[in-house]
């Protein structure tokens, strides 16, 4: 079973610092990262900077379409008109069918604000306490949702990964 975790940091550079730590955690078999993306939102910017972290992703990564859709749901809905918002709502409903529900979206949206950053991971086999300890003084806030094997398979089907 895969877990979608969001590690929220209290500064705009926290997610970048965490990337290096995740590479080490993978080498120690403390986490298996299937796919990853980051968000950095400097306090002086209107919207966050997002990036897929291909160097952390394993075989079978979901890809940019998944992260683009998720980040669109999280950060850009207020910028769109009602028609686009309604269409995104329908897509968001489809995401809830695979374990990414409105409560998860709302909690992430409320946590990631200007002056913060976050690391989004689709992972398995994580030793959460060891992973959290590796972040040390950054002390990220962990938000997560578990995806059943069926949910993960459906995501892979939707986003074109047959691995």
Steps between C-alpha positions, in 0.01 A plus 500: 500500500629845409479807715473855375679716754549872511786624714432871563788725606479840667726670248520517122829303486408206724390268221827554312701404810284192545567367148862415585390328818251288308773374268691379806186344655437304179858371504440377856173329394300715745261608226416400143408811300284426196457863401566841651439868445573817691332831561684812609303817572720802574319758709526766228342289222133473398518128431730212586773350286442130436731231364492127443804337658602252233827418677301360795234319298526129445385285213128536455483867599160657435647797318436865442131466412419369847699770680363770269144396577562475873677836516227656288240380749709627791620840390328639194125456541449846652657651189257335256147594404202300618479282186860390530454463875203270442700290254784479750244400761394208281863398455549539874209262549679247284811545716295419811411170335867408533550606860578868456188651652376853572617485863854421389494773233359755747753416772793529260364822349466657845851398607702609197501878493750771399824454693475120515600201289399137473626170374236271345585131496329194364685233694484165670691310765581819691624486855317823581675573831844457341401712202363776724810487723722543191347841440644610836455864590273564200219323692257463209128457550388169349174468309420166340243282338527128439423364157378144473659276238185554291528881542863494394419279198220738400736800521750318281225417252374859489846651458627252242738284700459129440791398724 
